[in-house]
Amino acid sequence: MSSPTIQYEYRPEHFANSEPNKYTAATLRREEMVLNVGPQHPSTHGVLRLEVVTDGEVIVDVVPHLGYLHRCFEKHAESLPFNQIIPYVDRMDYVAAMNSEHAYVMGVERMLGIENDIPKRVEYIRVLVAELNRLASHFIAIGTYALDIGAYSPFLWLIRDREHILRMLEWTCGARMLYNYIWIGGLFYDLPVGFEERCSEFIKYLKPKLTELQQLVIENKIFVQRTAHVGVLPLPTAINYGCTGPVLRGSGLRYDLRRVDGYSVYPELDFEVPIGKGEVGTLGDCWDRNWVRVAECRESLKIMEQCLEQLTQNYPRTRDFNPQAVVPKKIRPKAMDFYARAESTKGELGFFFRTDGRSDVPVRCKARACSFHNLSVIGDISRGALLADLIAIIGSIDIVMGEVDR
C-alpha cells in the first residue's frame, strides 16, 4: 500500500504578519554533514584524507589527516651515516629531489666547516640543476592545478616540457626523479659533455612557452573567475602558521631564503623575488599563489642563464677537475646541535642534526618540511568557501605527501 501524498501550498499571506528578518539563514536549522575527501581522490595530490564538515555546499571546517604514506625518514636517518642519508632525502619531496639534496648537503658541510672549500664549478652546477628541478616541480604544481579545476590541455603542455627537464637530469646522473647527485663535499659526477649547450637550447625554447602559459592559463577569464577571491590567506595568518615559499609570497611578503640567507652562489646572481599583489582578486588568493609560481619560473631561467655563463667562461670544464675532491673520507662532526635551511620549491626546507662527536651517524635528525606547514593552514582558508572550491584551495598550496608524511 502506497503512502499518502502530502502537498504543501505556499501562500504569501501566511508570512504577512511575520517579524522582519525572522526567516534569515542565521535562524534556519543547520544540516551539517561530514565528508571524507581522499585518501584515494586524485585532487588531494597524494594519499591525504580531508575530513570536511559541510552545511549544504558551504564548508564549516576541514581537518587534514595524515599517516597513509609514512616514510620514517627521521628514524632511517638516525641509523645511517650522513652520506647514506641522501637517497632518503630524495624520497621526501620526490618531484624536487635536487633542491632537497642541496639543502641537506649544505647543512652537513656547514656542520663540518667545509662549506668554503667547495669549488665554484661545483656550486654553480648545484644551483643549475636545482633551478632545473624547481622548474619541473612548478610545472607539476601548475599543470595539475589546471587539471583540478577542469583545464586538461595545460597539464599536457607542462608535462611535455617537464619531460625535457627530466631527460636532462637523467643524462646528468642516470635517474629521472631520485638523483643522489649532490654529495657532501661535491657531486657524483661532472656535467656530461654538451650539457651546457643543450640546456641553453632548452632555455630559448621555454621562454615563449612561459609567455603562452601566462596568457592562455593564468590570464584566462575562466581561470581568473575560478581562482580570484578563493582561498584567501592573509599575511598574518601565513606567518603564524609558518608558511613559506610561494604560499607565503603569494600573500605579499618578499621572503626567499636564496636572498635572505644568501647561500651557495645565489648572492652573486641577479634575480627577483615575485610576490602576490592582488591584481585580479584579493591579495593571497589562489590566483596569486599560481601567478607567483609562473613568475618564479621566469626567474629560474634567468638564474640558469647566469650559471651557464659562469660554467662556460669563468669555470669551464677541465681534464683535471674532480667534483669529488673535497668529499670527506669520514664524516664525523663535533658534538653539537645544528640547524640548516634552504629554499626548496615549496618553501623553507630545514634539517636539524644532533651529533655526539664519536660517530658518523646522527643521534637525532629532524626535517622541517615546508609542505607540512603550508598544509596546516587549509582549515583557516577553507571555512566559508564552497565545497567545489576546496579542491582549488588544495591545489594552490602545492603539497607533496612524501614530505608531509615523512
C-alpha atoms as a printed R data frame, in Angstrom:
    type eleno elety resid chain resno      x      y       z
1   ATOM     1    CA   MET     A     1  0.000  0.000   0.000
2   ATOM     2    CA   SER     A     2  1.486  3.326  -1.031
3   ATOM     3    CA   SER     A     3  1.802  6.129   1.497
4   ATOM     4    CA   PRO     A     4 -0.470  9.141   1.079
5   ATOM     5    CA   THR     A     5  0.938 12.172  -0.706
6   ATOM     6    CA   ILE     A     6  1.184 15.311   1.412
7   ATOM     7    CA   GLN     A     7  1.034 18.553  -0.512
8   ATOM     8    CA   TYR     A     8  2.341 21.858   0.786
9   ATOM     9    CA   GLU     A     9  0.957 25.109  -0.502
10  ATOM    10    CA   TYR     A    10  2.929 28.328  -0.215
11  ATOM    11    CA   ARG     A    11  0.812 31.438   0.361
12  ATOM    12    CA   PRO     A    12  2.431 34.854   0.952
13  ATOM    13    CA   GLU     A    13 -0.292 35.829   3.403
14  ATOM    14    CA   HIS     A    14  0.933 33.132   5.774
15  ATOM    15    CA   PHE     A    15  4.012 35.269   6.351
16  ATOM    16    CA   ALA     A    16  2.459 38.696   6.080
17  ATOM    17    CA   ASN     A    17  2.425 39.300   9.821
18  ATOM    18    CA   SER     A    18  5.838 37.737  10.473
19  ATOM    19    CA   GLU     A    19  8.546 39.623  12.260
20  ATOM    20    CA   PRO     A    20 11.140 41.294   9.993
21  ATOM    21    CA   ASN     A    21 14.150 39.099   9.085
22  ATOM    22    CA   LYS     A    22 12.707 36.200  11.077
23  ATOM    23    CA   TYR     A    23 13.476 33.629   8.395
24  ATOM    24    CA   THR     A    24 17.113 34.536   7.660
25  ATOM    25    CA   ALA     A    25 19.885 31.993   7.043
26  ATOM    26    CA   ALA     A    26 21.190 32.521  10.572
27  ATOM    27    CA   THR     A    27 17.925 31.310  12.136
28  ATOM    28    CA   LEU     A    28 17.333 28.348   9.860
29  ATOM    29    CA   ARG     A    29 18.224 24.885  11.121
30  ATOM    30    CA   ARG     A    30 21.725 23.822  10.105
31  ATOM    31    CA   GLU     A    31 22.166 20.490   8.358
32  ATOM    32    CA   GLU     A    32 25.827 19.635   8.881
33  ATOM    33    CA   MET     A    33 27.383 16.611   7.247
34  ATOM    34    CA   VAL     A    34 30.853 15.068   7.487
35  ATOM    35    CA   LEU     A    35 32.504 14.062   4.210
36  ATOM    36    CA   ASN     A    36 35.792 12.261   3.605
37  ATOM    37    CA   VAL     A    37 37.797 13.621   0.677
38  ATOM    38    CA   GLY     A    38 40.607 11.175  -0.053
39  ATOM    39    CA   PRO     A    39 42.926  9.474   0.532
40  ATOM    40    CA   GLN     A    40 42.216  7.960  -2.875
41  ATOM    41    CA   HIS     A    41 40.934 11.153  -4.509
42  ATOM    42    CA   PRO     A    42 43.418 12.345  -7.177
43  ATOM    43    CA   SER     A    43 42.787 16.014  -6.426
44  ATOM    44    CA   THR     A    44 44.156 15.634  -2.896
45  ATOM    45    CA   HIS     A    45 47.600 15.416  -4.537
46  ATOM    46    CA   GLY     A    46 48.570 12.237  -2.754
47  ATOM    47    CA   VAL     A    47 47.288  9.998  -0.004
48  ATOM    48    CA   LEU     A    48 45.796 12.841   2.043
49  ATOM    49    CA   ARG     A    49 42.472 12.429   3.811
50  ATOM    50    CA   LEU     A    50 40.445 15.533   4.474
51  ATOM    51    CA   GLU     A    51 37.604 15.321   6.972
52  ATOM    52    CA   VAL     A    52 35.258 18.025   5.711
53  ATOM    53    CA   VAL     A    53 32.328 19.331   7.732
54  ATOM    54    CA   THR     A    54 29.777 20.935   5.409
55  ATOM    55    CA   ASP     A    55 26.499 22.753   5.820
56  ATOM    56    CA   GLY     A    56 24.976 22.130   2.448
57  ATOM    57    CA   GLU     A    57 27.613 23.306  -0.031
58  ATOM    58    CA   VAL     A    58 29.354 25.576   2.481
59  ATOM    59    CA   ILE     A    59 32.464 24.345   4.296
60  ATOM    60    CA   VAL     A    60 32.259 24.614   8.080
61  ATOM    61    CA   ASP     A    61 35.632 23.039   8.874
62  ATOM    62    CA   VAL     A    62 38.405 20.976   7.300
63  ATOM    63    CA   VAL     A    63 40.667 18.632   9.262
64  ATOM    64    CA   PRO     A    64 43.608 17.049   7.370
65  ATOM    65    CA   HIS     A    65 44.525 13.506   8.418
66  ATOM    66    CA   LEU     A    66 47.990 12.102   7.756
67  ATOM    67    CA   GLY     A    67 49.615  8.703   8.124
68  ATOM    68    CA   TYR     A    68 48.854  6.975   4.832
69  ATOM    69    CA   LEU     A    69 52.385  7.405   3.415
70  ATOM    70    CA   HIS     A    70 54.700  7.380   6.410
71  ATOM    71    CA   ARG     A    71 58.268  7.103   5.102
72  ATOM    72    CA   CYS     A    72 60.030  7.052   8.519
73  ATOM    73    CA   PHE     A    73 62.681  9.417   7.169
74  ATOM    74    CA   GLU     A    74 63.983 10.603  10.531
75  ATOM    75    CA   LYS     A    75 64.326  7.114  12.009
76  ATOM    76    CA   HIS     A    76 66.067  5.862   8.871
77  ATOM    77    CA   ALA     A    77 68.446  8.834   9.102
78  ATOM    78    CA   GLU     A    78 69.303  8.033  12.730
79  ATOM    79    CA   SER     A    79 70.633  4.612  11.736
80  ATOM    80    CA   LEU     A    80 72.749  5.589   8.710
81  ATOM    81    CA   PRO     A    81 75.962  7.571   8.115
82  ATOM    82    CA   PHE     A    82 75.442 11.111   6.849
83  ATOM    83    CA   ASN     A    83 76.431 10.326   3.265
84  ATOM    84    CA   GLN     A    84 73.994  7.398   3.032
85  ATOM    85    CA   ILE     A    85 71.025  9.543   4.084
86  ATOM    86    CA   ILE     A    86 70.936 11.438   0.760
87  ATOM    87    CA   PRO     A    87 68.804  8.806  -1.107
88  ATOM    88    CA   TYR     A    88 66.217  9.034   1.681
89  ATOM    89    CA   VAL     A    89 66.180 12.838   1.367
90  ATOM    90    CA   ASP     A    90 65.294 12.347  -2.325
91  ATOM    91    CA   ARG     A    91 62.172 10.431  -1.371
92  ATOM    92    CA   MET     A    92 60.641 13.208   0.712
93  ATOM    93    CA   ASP     A    93 59.721 15.780  -1.949
94  ATOM    94    CA   TYR     A    94 60.176 13.376  -4.827
95  ATOM    95    CA   VAL     A    95 59.318 15.972  -7.501
96  ATOM    96    CA   ALA     A    96 62.095 18.315  -6.284
97  ATOM    97    CA   ALA     A    97 64.812 15.936  -5.110
98  ATOM    98    CA   MET     A    98 67.730 18.133  -6.252
99  ATOM    99    CA   ASN     A    99 66.535 21.018  -4.083
100 ATOM   100    CA   SER     A   100 66.152 18.716  -1.094
101 ATOM   101    CA   GLU     A   101 69.629 17.281  -1.607
102 ATOM   102    CA   HIS     A   102 71.073 20.772  -1.875
103 ATOM   103    CA   ALA     A   103 69.569 21.815   1.459
104 ATOM   104    CA   TYR     A   104 70.679 18.663   3.271
105 ATOM   105    CA   VAL     A   105 74.199 18.593   1.859
106 ATOM   106    CA   MET     A   106 74.836 22.272   2.638
107 ATOM   107    CA   GLY     A   107 73.722 21.659   6.209
108 ATOM   108    CA   VAL     A   108 76.215 18.829   6.709
109 ATOM   109    CA   GLU     A   109 79.004 20.829   5.033
110 ATOM   110    CA   ARG     A   110 78.412 23.788   7.349
111 ATOM   111    CA   MET     A   111 78.408 21.449  10.320
112 ATOM   112    CA   LEU     A   112 81.772 20.058   9.175
113 ATOM   113    CA   GLY     A   113 83.133 23.545   8.404
114 ATOM   114    CA   ILE     A   114 83.985 22.763   4.765
115 ATOM   115    CA   GLU     A   115 81.389 24.963   3.036
116 ATOM   116    CA   ASN     A   116 84.066 27.441   1.906
117 ATOM   117    CA   ASP     A   117 86.184 24.673   0.374
118 ATOM   118    CA   ILE     A   118 83.624 23.675  -2.256
119 ATOM   119    CA   PRO     A   119 84.883 24.522  -5.794
120 ATOM   120    CA   LYS     A   120 82.998 27.263  -7.598
121 ATOM   121    CA   ARG     A   121 82.217 24.988 -10.544
122 ATOM   122    CA   VAL     A   122 80.532 22.561  -8.157
123 ATOM   123    CA   GLU     A   123 78.472 25.367  -6.618
124 ATOM   124    CA   TYR     A   124 77.262 26.648  -9.992
125 ATOM   125    CA   ILE     A   125 76.371 23.132 -11.127
126 ATOM   126    CA   ARG     A   126 74.390 22.617  -7.924
127 ATOM   127    CA   VAL     A   127 72.403 25.798  -8.462
128 ATOM   128    CA   LEU     A   128 71.871 24.973 -12.143
129 ATOM   129    CA   VAL     A   129 70.393 21.522 -11.502
130 ATOM   130    CA   ALA     A   130 68.407 22.813  -8.503
131 ATOM   131    CA   GLU     A   131 66.766 25.513 -10.637
132 ATOM   132    CA   LEU     A   132 66.050 22.958 -13.361
133 ATOM   133    CA   ASN     A   133 64.306 20.857 -10.750
134 ATOM   134    CA   ARG     A   134 62.447 23.944  -9.466
135 ATOM   135    CA   LEU     A   135 61.021 24.385 -12.947
136 ATOM   136    CA   ALA     A   136 59.972 20.735 -13.102
137 ATOM   137    CA   SER     A   137 58.294 20.999  -9.696
138 ATOM   138    CA   HIS     A   138 56.397 24.182 -10.589
139 ATOM   139    CA   PHE     A   139 55.272 22.609 -13.876
140 ATOM   140    CA   ILE     A   140 53.712 19.773 -11.875
141 ATOM   141    CA   ALA     A   141 52.083 22.258  -9.488
142 ATOM   142    CA   ILE     A   142 50.609 24.491 -12.208
143 ATOM   143    CA   GLY     A   143 49.687 21.677 -14.581
144 ATOM   144    CA   THR     A   144 47.884 19.515 -12.048
145 ATOM   145    CA   TYR     A   145 46.199 22.616 -10.637
146 ATOM   146    CA   ALA     A   146 44.723 23.426 -14.039
147 ATOM   147    CA   LEU     A   147 43.615 19.803 -14.278
148 ATOM   148    CA   ASP     A   148 41.985 20.010 -10.838
149 ATOM   149    CA   ILE     A   149 39.719 22.860 -11.899
150 ATOM   150    CA   GLY     A   150 38.831 21.481 -15.316
151 ATOM   151    CA   ALA     A   151 41.533 22.503 -17.832
152 ATOM   152    CA   TYR     A   152 43.130 19.459 -19.449
153 ATOM   153    CA   SER     A   153 45.430 20.871 -22.152
154 ATOM   154    CA   PRO     A   154 47.774 22.935 -19.868
155 ATOM   155    CA   PHE     A   155 48.563 19.770 -17.933
156 ATOM   156    CA   LEU     A   156 49.711 18.031 -21.124
157 ATOM   157    CA   TRP     A   157 51.761 21.067 -22.224
158 ATOM   158    CA   LEU     A   158 53.600 21.325 -18.904
159 ATOM   159    CA   ILE     A   159 54.212 17.596 -18.606
160 ATOM   160    CA   ARG     A   160 55.697 17.748 -22.125
161 ATOM   161    CA   ASP     A   161 58.123 20.499 -21.093
162 ATOM   162    CA   ARG     A   162 58.855 18.817 -17.773
163 ATOM   163    CA   GLU     A   163 59.894 15.732 -19.683
164 ATOM   164    CA   HIS     A   164 62.699 17.741 -21.330
165 ATOM   165    CA   ILE     A   165 63.998 18.624 -17.855
166 ATOM   166    CA   LEU     A   166 63.796 15.062 -16.568
167 ATOM   167    CA   ARG     A   167 65.722 13.798 -19.567
168 ATOM   168    CA   MET     A   168 68.480 16.333 -18.946
169 ATOM   169    CA   LEU     A   169 68.689 15.418 -15.272
170 ATOM   170    CA   GLU     A   170 68.702 11.732 -16.202
171 ATOM   171    CA   TRP     A   171 71.542 12.468 -18.613
172 ATOM   172    CA   THR     A   172 73.406 14.091 -15.726
173 ATOM   173    CA   CYS     A   173 73.148 11.359 -13.099
174 ATOM   174    CA   GLY     A   174 71.240  8.393 -14.538
175 ATOM   175    CA   ALA     A   175 67.973  8.878 -12.625
176 ATOM   176    CA   ARG     A   176 64.734 10.590 -13.610
177 ATOM   177    CA   MET     A   177 63.433 11.673 -10.201
178 ATOM   178    CA   LEU     A   178 65.537 10.343  -7.294
179 ATOM   179    CA   TYR     A   179 69.031 11.528  -8.093
180 ATOM   180    CA   ASN     A   180 71.631 11.117  -5.310
181 ATOM   181    CA   TYR     A   181 73.687 13.569  -7.391
182 ATOM   182    CA   ILE     A   182 74.674 16.305  -4.921
183 ATOM   183    CA   TRP     A   183 77.142 14.781  -2.471
184 ATOM   184    CA   ILE     A   184 78.599 16.095   0.764
185 ATOM   185    CA   GLY     A   185 81.677 17.994  -0.422
186 ATOM   186    CA   GLY     A   186 80.940 17.791  -4.137
187 ATOM   187    CA   LEU     A   187 78.981 15.978  -6.821
188 ATOM   188    CA   PHE     A   188 78.558 12.426  -8.006
189 ATOM   189    CA   TYR     A   189 79.997 13.426 -11.378
190 ATOM   190    CA   ASP     A   190 80.670 16.467 -13.530
191 ATOM   191    CA   LEU     A   191 78.111 17.575 -16.115
192 ATOM   192    CA   PRO     A   192 78.151 15.414 -19.257
193 ATOM   193    CA   VAL     A   193 79.861 16.826 -22.330
194 ATOM   194    CA   GLY     A   194 77.417 19.007 -24.262
195 ATOM   195    CA   PHE     A   195 75.080 19.593 -21.305
196 ATOM   196    CA   GLU     A   196 75.619 23.351 -21.257
197 ATOM   197    CA   GLU     A   197 74.723 23.704 -24.934
198 ATOM   198    CA   ARG     A   198 71.621 21.570 -24.611
199 ATOM   199    CA   CYS     A   199 70.499 23.490 -21.522
200 ATOM   200    CA   SER     A   200 70.908 26.800 -23.377
201 ATOM   201    CA   GLU     A   201 68.744 25.481 -26.218
202 ATOM   202    CA   PHE     A   202 66.094 24.437 -23.708
203 ATOM   203    CA   ILE     A   203 66.024 27.925 -22.164
204 ATOM   204    CA   LYS     A   204 65.466 29.501 -25.593
205 ATOM   205    CA   TYR     A   205 62.685 27.001 -26.260
206 ATOM   206    CA   LEU     A   206 60.966 27.530 -22.893
207 ATOM   207    CA   LYS     A   207 60.834 31.340 -22.724
208 ATOM   208    CA   PRO     A   208 57.980 31.732 -25.258
209 ATOM   209    CA   LYS     A   209 56.218 28.740 -23.689
210 ATOM   210    CA   LEU     A   210 56.051 30.556 -20.357
211 ATOM   211    CA   THR     A   211 54.554 33.572 -22.132
212 ATOM   212    CA   GLU     A   212 51.901 31.285 -23.616
213 ATOM   213    CA   LEU     A   213 51.253 29.789 -20.185
214 ATOM   214    CA   GLN     A   214 50.726 33.271 -18.729
215 ATOM   215    CA   GLN     A   215 48.344 34.326 -21.488
216 ATOM   216    CA   LEU     A   216 46.374 31.112 -22.036
217 ATOM   217    CA   VAL     A   217 46.046 29.935 -18.429
218 ATOM   218    CA   ILE     A   218 46.907 32.477 -15.725
219 ATOM   219    CA   GLU     A   219 45.199 35.387 -17.514
220 ATOM   220    CA   ASN     A   220 42.360 33.240 -18.860
221 ATOM   221    CA   LYS     A   221 38.984 34.672 -17.861
222 ATOM   222    CA   ILE     A   222 37.634 31.328 -16.652
223 ATOM   223    CA   PHE     A   223 40.813 30.606 -14.667
224 ATOM   224    CA   VAL     A   224 40.640 34.050 -13.039
225 ATOM   225    CA   GLN     A   225 36.971 33.621 -12.113
226 ATOM   226    CA   ARG     A   226 37.734 30.202 -10.653
227 ATOM   227    CA   THR     A   227 40.703 31.295  -8.515
228 ATOM   228    CA   ALA     A   228 40.311 35.008  -7.664
229 ATOM   229    CA   HIS     A   229 38.930 35.699  -4.145
230 ATOM   230    CA   VAL     A   230 39.126 31.934  -3.400
231 ATOM   231    CA   GLY     A   231 41.196 30.520  -0.526
232 ATOM   232    CA   VAL     A   232 42.429 33.926   0.651
233 ATOM   233    CA   LEU     A   233 45.397 33.580   3.021
234 ATOM   234    CA   PRO     A   234 46.028 36.818   4.972
235 ATOM   235    CA   LEU     A   235 49.691 37.546   5.599
236 ATOM   236    CA   PRO     A   236 49.470 37.437   9.441
237 ATOM   237    CA   THR     A   237 47.826 34.003   9.236
238 ATOM   238    CA   ALA     A   238 50.515 32.753   6.860
239 ATOM   239    CA   ILE     A   239 53.253 33.921   9.223
240 ATOM   240    CA   ASN     A   240 51.575 32.444  12.300
241 ATOM   241    CA   TYR     A   241 51.299 29.036  10.634
242 ATOM   242    CA   GLY     A   242 54.912 29.105   9.458
243 ATOM   243    CA   CYS     A   243 54.026 29.098   5.766
244 ATOM   244    CA   THR     A   244 56.902 29.702   3.369
245 ATOM   245    CA   GLY     A   245 57.639 29.601  -0.338
246 ATOM   246    CA   PRO     A   246 55.067 30.640  -2.967
247 ATOM   247    CA   VAL     A   247 52.280 30.211  -0.392
248 ATOM   248    CA   LEU     A   248 53.802 32.947   1.782
249 ATOM   249    CA   ARG     A   249 54.997 35.112  -1.101
250 ATOM   250    CA   GLY     A   250 51.551 34.886  -2.686
251 ATOM   251    CA   SER     A   251 50.290 36.732   0.412
252 ATOM   252    CA   GLY     A   252 52.648 39.638  -0.273
253 ATOM   253    CA   LEU     A   253 55.816 39.014   1.763
254 ATOM   254    CA   ARG     A   254 59.092 39.100  -0.207
255 ATOM   255    CA   TYR     A   255 60.771 36.309   1.780
256 ATOM   256    CA   ASP     A   256 63.064 33.951  -0.119
257 ATOM   257    CA   LEU     A   257 65.976 32.184   1.596
258 ATOM   258    CA   ARG     A   258 68.045 32.462  -1.566
259 ATOM   259    CA   ARG     A   259 68.054 36.194  -0.793
260 ATOM   260    CA   VAL     A   260 67.569 36.228   2.986
261 ATOM   261    CA   ASP     A   261 70.329 33.702   3.775
262 ATOM   262    CA   GLY     A   262 72.330 34.143   0.584
263 ATOM   263    CA   TYR     A   263 73.676 30.590   0.482
264 ATOM   264    CA   SER     A   264 75.792 28.936  -2.227
265 ATOM   265    CA   VAL     A   265 76.370 31.331  -5.184
266 ATOM   266    CA   TYR     A   266 72.919 32.934  -5.098
267 ATOM   267    CA   PRO     A   267 74.302 36.268  -3.773
268 ATOM   268    CA   GLU     A   268 76.330 36.525  -6.999
269 ATOM   269    CA   LEU     A   269 73.271 36.070  -9.228
270 ATOM   270    CA   ASP     A   270 70.721 38.622 -10.380
271 ATOM   271    CA   PHE     A   271 67.076 37.611  -9.951
272 ATOM   272    CA   GLU     A   272 63.865 38.977  -8.483
273 ATOM   273    CA   VAL     A   273 61.576 37.542  -5.797
274 ATOM   274    CA   PRO     A   274 57.973 37.723  -7.111
275 ATOM   275    CA   ILE     A   275 55.139 38.366  -4.651
276 ATOM   276    CA   GLY     A   276 51.368 38.432  -4.908
277 ATOM   277    CA   LYS     A   277 49.730 41.824  -5.323
278 ATOM   278    CA   GLY     A   278 46.018 41.038  -5.535
279 ATOM   279    CA   GLU     A   279 45.896 42.271  -9.119
280 ATOM   280    CA   VAL     A   280 42.744 40.372 -10.154
281 ATOM   281    CA   GLY     A   281 41.280 39.405  -6.796
282 ATOM   282    CA   THR     A   282 42.158 39.542  -3.106
283 ATOM   283    CA   LEU     A   283 45.782 39.517  -2.004
284 ATOM   284    CA   GLY     A   284 46.763 35.986  -1.019
285 ATOM   285    CA   ASP     A   285 44.134 34.104  -3.025
286 ATOM   286    CA   CYS     A   286 44.588 31.022  -5.229
287 ATOM   287    CA   TRP     A   287 45.338 33.164  -8.282
288 ATOM   288    CA   ASP     A   288 48.180 34.994  -6.553
289 ATOM   289    CA   ARG     A   289 49.844 31.752  -5.495
290 ATOM   290    CA   ASN     A   290 49.754 30.394  -9.042
291 ATOM   291    CA   TRP     A   291 50.949 33.672 -10.533
292 ATOM   292    CA   VAL     A   292 53.946 33.640  -8.180
293 ATOM   293    CA   ARG     A   293 54.933 30.159  -9.392
294 ATOM   294    CA   VAL     A   294 54.800 31.185 -13.042
295 ATOM   295    CA   ALA     A   295 56.848 34.310 -12.274
296 ATOM   296    CA   GLU     A   296 59.380 32.190 -10.384
297 ATOM   297    CA   CYS     A   297 59.806 30.011 -13.469
298 ATOM   298    CA   ARG     A   298 60.987 33.075 -15.394
299 ATOM   299    CA   GLU     A   299 63.409 33.963 -12.611
300 ATOM   300    CA   SER     A   300 64.758 30.402 -12.598
301 ATOM   301    CA   LEU     A   301 65.544 30.755 -16.299
302 ATOM   302    CA   LYS     A   302 67.500 33.951 -15.539
303 ATOM   303    CA   ILE     A   303 69.457 32.133 -12.825
304 ATOM   304    CA   MET     A   304 70.204 29.220 -15.160
305 ATOM   305    CA   GLU     A   305 71.475 31.555 -17.891
306 ATOM   306    CA   GLN     A   306 73.894 33.174 -15.446
307 ATOM   307    CA   CYS     A   307 75.086 29.795 -14.167
308 ATOM   308    CA   LEU     A   308 75.715 28.597 -17.724
309 ATOM   309    CA   GLU     A   309 77.680 31.758 -18.451
310 ATOM   310    CA   GLN     A   310 79.883 31.141 -15.414
311 ATOM   311    CA   LEU     A   311 80.333 27.458 -16.240
312 ATOM   312    CA   THR     A   312 81.380 28.136 -19.812
313 ATOM   313    CA   GLN     A   313 83.507 31.268 -19.321
314 ATOM   314    CA   ASN     A   314 84.866 31.578 -15.784
315 ATOM   315    CA   TYR     A   315 84.747 27.984 -14.513
316 ATOM   316    CA   PRO     A   316 84.871 25.755 -17.609
317 ATOM   317    CA   ARG     A   317 85.366 22.011 -17.515
318 ATOM   318    CA   THR     A   318 88.981 20.810 -17.398
319 ATOM   319    CA   ARG     A   319 90.532 17.385 -17.592
320 ATOM   320    CA   ASP     A   320 91.897 17.543 -14.063
321 ATOM   321    CA   PHE     A   321 88.649 18.754 -12.455
322 ATOM   322    CA   ASN     A   322 87.464 16.322  -9.793
323 ATOM   323    CA   PRO     A   323 83.943 17.009  -8.417
324 ATOM   324    CA   GLN     A   324 84.690 14.656  -5.505
325 ATOM   325    CA   ALA     A   325 87.984 16.229  -4.469
326 ATOM   326    CA   VAL     A   326 86.552 17.731  -1.267
327 ATOM   327    CA   VAL     A   327 84.281 14.793  -0.403
328 ATOM   328    CA   PRO     A   328 85.352 13.771   3.128
329 ATOM   329    CA   LYS     A   329 86.509 10.195   3.563
330 ATOM   330    CA   LYS     A   330 84.987 10.073   7.047
331 ATOM   331    CA   ILE     A   331 82.148 12.295   8.241
332 ATOM   332    CA   ARG     A   332 82.439 12.738  11.987
333 ATOM   333    CA   PRO     A   333 81.282 16.195  13.125
334 ATOM   334    CA   LYS     A   334 81.839 17.572  16.612
335 ATOM   335    CA   ALA     A   335 79.184 17.115  19.274
336 ATOM   336    CA   MET     A   336 76.604 19.819  18.609
337 ATOM   337    CA   ASP     A   337 73.033 20.734  17.743
338 ATOM   338    CA   PHE     A   338 72.851 22.239  14.281
339 ATOM   339    CA   TYR     A   339 70.087 23.532  12.006
340 ATOM   340    CA   ALA     A   340 70.444 24.429   8.340
341 ATOM   341    CA   ARG     A   341 67.822 25.550   5.837
342 ATOM   342    CA   ALA     A   342 67.399 26.374   2.160
343 ATOM   343    CA   GLU     A   343 64.696 27.497  -0.255
344 ATOM   344    CA   SER     A   344 63.080 24.414  -1.725
345 ATOM   345    CA   THR     A   345 60.426 24.657  -4.428
346 ATOM   346    CA   LYS     A   346 57.664 24.823  -1.800
347 ATOM   347    CA   GLY     A   347 59.357 26.889   0.867
348 ATOM   348    CA   GLU     A   348 61.849 26.572   3.703
349 ATOM   349    CA   LEU     A   349 63.289 23.066   3.944
350 ATOM   350    CA   GLY     A   350 65.380 22.667   7.071
351 ATOM   351    CA   PHE     A   351 67.343 19.904   8.761
352 ATOM   352    CA   PHE     A   352 68.199 19.656  12.437
353 ATOM   353    CA   PHE     A   353 71.129 17.456  13.467
354 ATOM   354    CA   ARG     A   354 72.313 16.330  16.877
355 ATOM   355    CA   THR     A   355 75.706 14.653  16.950
356 ATOM   356    CA   ASP     A   356 77.792 13.115  19.739
357 ATOM   357    CA   GLY     A   357 81.271 13.660  18.243
358 ATOM   358    CA   ARG     A   358 82.070  9.945  18.223
359 ATOM   359    CA   SER     A   359 80.012  8.551  15.355
360 ATOM   360    CA   ASP     A   360 79.286  9.305  11.711
361 ATOM   361    CA   VAL     A   361 75.609  8.554  12.397
362 ATOM   362    CA   PRO     A   362 73.455 11.432  13.712
363 ATOM   363    CA   VAL     A   363 71.978 10.954  17.165
364 ATOM   364    CA   ARG     A   364 68.933 12.913  16.022
365 ATOM   365    CA   CYS     A   365 67.830 14.089  12.599
366 ATOM   366    CA   LYS     A   366 64.689 16.145  12.113
367 ATOM   367    CA   ALA     A   367 63.349 17.589   8.881
368 ATOM   368    CA   ARG     A   368 61.390 20.833   8.781
369 ATOM   369    CA   ALA     A   369 59.089 20.109   5.831
370 ATOM   370    CA   CYS     A   370 57.603 23.175   4.151
371 ATOM   371    CA   SER     A   371 54.618 21.255   2.738
372 ATOM   372    CA   PHE     A   372 53.589 20.235   6.265
373 ATOM   373    CA   HIS     A   373 53.364 23.845   7.456
374 ATOM   374    CA   ASN     A   374 51.648 25.000   4.272
375 ATOM   375    CA   LEU     A   375 49.055 22.235   4.554
376 ATOM   376    CA   SER     A   376 48.231 23.104   8.162
377 ATOM   377    CA   VAL     A   377 46.617 26.380   7.094
378 ATOM   378    CA   ILE     A   378 43.963 24.699   4.948
379 ATOM   379    CA   GLY     A   379 41.314 24.748   7.690
380 ATOM   380    CA   ASP     A   380 41.540 28.519   8.156
381 ATOM   381    CA   ILE     A   381 41.382 29.451   4.479
382 ATOM   382    CA   SER     A   382 38.621 26.962   3.581
383 ATOM   383    CA   ARG     A   383 35.972 27.877   6.160
384 ATOM   384    CA   GLY     A   384 33.038 29.573   4.492
385 ATOM   385    CA   ALA     A   385 34.097 28.521   0.999
386 ATOM   386    CA   LEU     A   386 32.021 26.288  -1.237
387 ATOM   387    CA   LEU     A   387 32.765 22.582  -1.374
388 ATOM   388    CA   ALA     A   388 33.748 22.847  -5.050
389 ATOM   389    CA   ASP     A   389 36.409 25.418  -4.089
390 ATOM   390    CA   LEU     A   390 38.126 23.031  -1.667
391 ATOM   391    CA   ILE     A   391 39.914 21.220  -4.487
392 ATOM   392    CA   ALA     A   392 41.065 24.559  -5.905
393 ATOM   393    CA   ILE     A   393 42.429 25.532  -2.480
394 ATOM   394    CA   ILE     A   394 44.310 22.248  -2.006
395 ATOM   395    CA   GLY     A   395 45.932 22.526  -5.418
396 ATOM   396    CA   SER     A   396 47.030 26.116  -4.826
397 ATOM   397    CA   ILE     A   397 49.015 25.058  -1.755
398 ATOM   398    CA   ASP     A   398 51.106 22.551  -3.799
399 ATOM   399    CA   ILE     A   399 51.809 19.773  -1.329
400 ATOM   400    CA   VAL     A   400 53.741 16.541  -1.776
401 ATOM   401    CA   MET     A   401 52.716 13.911   0.728
402 ATOM   402    CA   GLY     A   402 56.145 12.266   0.828
403 ATOM   403    CA   GLU     A   403 57.358 15.431   2.543
404 ATOM   404    CA   VAL     A   404 54.240 15.997   4.675
405 ATOM   405    CA   ASP     A   405 54.043 12.419   5.953
406 ATOM   406    CA   ARG     A   406 57.775 11.838   6.191
